[in-house]
């Protein structure tokens, strides 16, 4: 196993400022103990919740368990697929086709509301109850929502050769981005990564 670790290389690093939406390619990252990559999935849009429920969902990971319908994802809200978010120097920017739509100060609650209003203005299919949530200590990872996970915070990596092997088996191309991995790893055998877990 030690040799496998030594041969592996990280080909790219990805950060997802807003859960389930777009990603940023980054050259380096800071990993905070017991949390994950700094800035990763610290934002998410709630839906089908009133204001008090959204605030509780935002701050308390225990209230998130199994409630996938309470959070905006590309699966339940595909209109978000055309948008991108970037988070740099306390500024969250929404873009469409590389054109800036709005930039907000992430520490300003009124500006977060402005971003939501802009999205609802652009997309009439969006519900009026969506709200931009933020939690730096308990980001909105799948592991914080899934009933099947005993951990809350996480970092994900993707073995490029495992995906290539999967593509051969199904005779179809697979977009790596759909897995929302933080680290893309190469130079290890396909499906070698499960043996690293102990």
C-alpha positions in Angstrom: 0.0 0.0 0.0 2.9 2.4 0.8 4.2 1.9 -2.8 0.7 2.7 -4.2 0.7 6.0 -2.2 4.1 6.9 -3.5 3.2 6.3 -7.1 0.0 8.3 -7.0 -0.1 11.9 -8.2 -2.7 14.6 -7.9 -3.5 15.9 -11.3 -6.0 18.6 -10.2 -7.7 20.1 -7.2 -11.3 21.3 -7.2 -13.2 23.5 -4.8 -17.0 23.7 -4.7 -18.1 27.0 -3.0 -21.8 26.2 -3.4 -22.9 22.7 -2.8 -23.9 20.7 -5.9 -23.4 23.6 -8.3 -20.2 24.5 -10.0 -16.5 24.1 -9.2 -13.3 26.1 -9.1 -10.0 24.7 -10.3 -7.4 25.7 -7.7 -3.7 25.3 -7.6 -3.4 24.7 -3.9 -5.7 24.3 -0.9 -5.7 24.5 2.9 -7.1 21.5 4.7 -8.6 22.2 8.1 -8.5 19.3 10.6 -11.9 17.7 11.2 -13.5 20.0 8.6 -12.1 19.6 5.2 -10.8 21.9 2.4 -11.2 25.5 3.4 -14.1 27.1 1.5 -15.4 23.8 0.1 -19.2 23.5 0.1 -19.5 26.2 2.8 -22.6 27.5 0.9 -25.8 25.8 -0.1 -29.3 26.9 -1.1 -32.1 25.7 1.1 -35.6 25.1 -0.3 -39.0 24.0 1.0 -38.1 25.5 4.4 -39.3 28.6 6.3 -36.8 31.0 7.6 -36.4 29.5 11.0 -36.1 26.0 9.6 -33.5 27.1 7.1 -31.4 28.7 9.8 -31.6 25.5 11.9 -30.6 23.4 8.8 -27.8 25.9 8.2 -26.2 25.7 11.7 -27.0 22.2 12.9 -25.8 19.2 10.8 -28.0 16.8 12.7 -31.1 18.5 11.3 -29.9 17.8 7.7 -29.9 14.0 7.8 -31.9 12.5 5.0 -33.4 15.8 3.9 -32.2 15.9 0.4 -35.4 17.6 -0.8 -34.5 20.6 1.5 -31.4 21.5 -0.4 -30.9 22.7 -3.9 -29.0 20.3 -6.2 -28.6 20.0 -9.9 -30.8 16.9 -9.8 -33.8 18.7 -8.3 -33.1 22.1 -9.8 -31.3 21.6 -13.2 -31.5 25.3 -14.1 -28.4 25.9 -11.9 -26.3 23.8 -14.3 -25.6 26.8 -16.5 -24.3 29.0 -13.7 -21.0 29.1 -12.0 -19.9 30.4 -8.6 -16.5 31.5 -7.4 -15.5 32.5 -3.9 -12.4 34.6 -3.5 -11.4 37.1 -0.8 -14.8 37.0 0.9 -16.5 37.7 -2.4 -19.0 35.2 -3.9 -19.5 35.8 -7.6 -22.3 34.4 -9.8 -21.5 34.1 -13.5 -23.2 32.9 -16.6 -21.1 32.0 -19.6 -18.1 33.6 -18.0 -20.0 36.9 -17.6 -20.4 38.3 -14.1 -24.0 38.7 -13.0 -23.5 39.7 -9.3 -20.8 39.7 -6.7 -21.6 39.8 -3.0 -19.8 40.2 0.3 -20.3 36.8 1.9 -20.3 38.4 5.4 -23.3 40.7 4.5 -26.7 39.0 5.0 -28.5 41.6 2.9 -26.2 40.9 -0.1 -26.8 37.2 0.2 -30.5 38.0 -0.1 -29.7 40.2 -3.2 -28.0 37.2 -4.8 -31.1 35.0 -4.3 -33.4 37.7 -5.6 -31.2 38.0 -8.7 -31.5 34.3 -9.3 -35.2 34.3 -8.9 -35.4 37.2 -11.3 -33.4 35.3 -13.9 -35.1 31.9 -13.3 -38.9 32.0 -12.9 -39.0 28.3 -12.1 -37.2 28.9 -8.8 -39.2 29.0 -5.6 -39.4 32.1 -3.6 -38.4 30.2 -0.4 -34.8 29.5 -1.5 -32.2 30.9 0.8 -28.4 31.0 0.6 -26.9 29.3 3.7 -23.4 29.4 5.0 -21.5 27.2 7.5 -17.7 27.2 7.6 -17.3 24.7 10.4 -19.9 22.2 9.2 -20.0 22.5 5.4 -22.8 21.0 3.3 -21.1 17.8 2.3 -23.1 14.8 1.2 -21.8 13.1 4.3 -23.5 15.7 6.5 -26.9 15.0 4.8 -26.8 11.2 4.1 -28.4 8.8 6.6 -25.8 6.2 5.5 -22.8 8.1 6.7 -21.5 8.2 10.2 -19.1 11.1 9.4 -20.2 14.7 8.8 -17.2 16.4 7.2 -15.2 14.9 4.4 -12.7 15.3 1.5 -13.3 13.3 -1.7 -10.9 12.1 -4.4 -11.4 10.4 -7.7 -9.1 7.8 -9.2 -9.0 8.7 -12.9 -8.2 5.1 -13.9 -11.2 3.7 -12.0 -13.4 6.0 -14.1 -11.7 5.0 -17.3 -12.2 1.4 -16.5 -15.9 2.1 -15.7 -16.2 3.8 -19.1 -14.9 0.7 -20.8 -17.4 -1.5 -19.0 -20.4 0.6 -19.9 -19.0 1.6 -23.4 -19.8 5.2 -22.6 -18.0 8.4 -21.7 -18.5 9.7 -18.2 -18.0 13.3 -17.1 -15.6 13.3 -14.2 -17.2 16.5 -12.9 -20.4 14.7 -12.0 -18.6 13.1 -9.0 -17.8 16.4 -7.5 -14.3 15.2 -6.3 -11.8 17.5 -4.7 -8.7 15.6 -5.8 -8.2 13.9 -9.1 -5.6 11.2 -8.7 -3.6 9.3 -11.4 -0.9 6.6 -11.6 -2.7 4.0 -9.5 -4.5 0.9 -10.6 -8.2 1.1 -11.3 -10.2 0.3 -8.2 -7.1 0.3 -6.0 -8.4 3.1 -3.7 -10.8 0.9 -1.6 -7.8 -1.0 -0.3 -6.4 2.2 1.2 -9.3 2.4 3.7 -8.5 0.8 7.1 
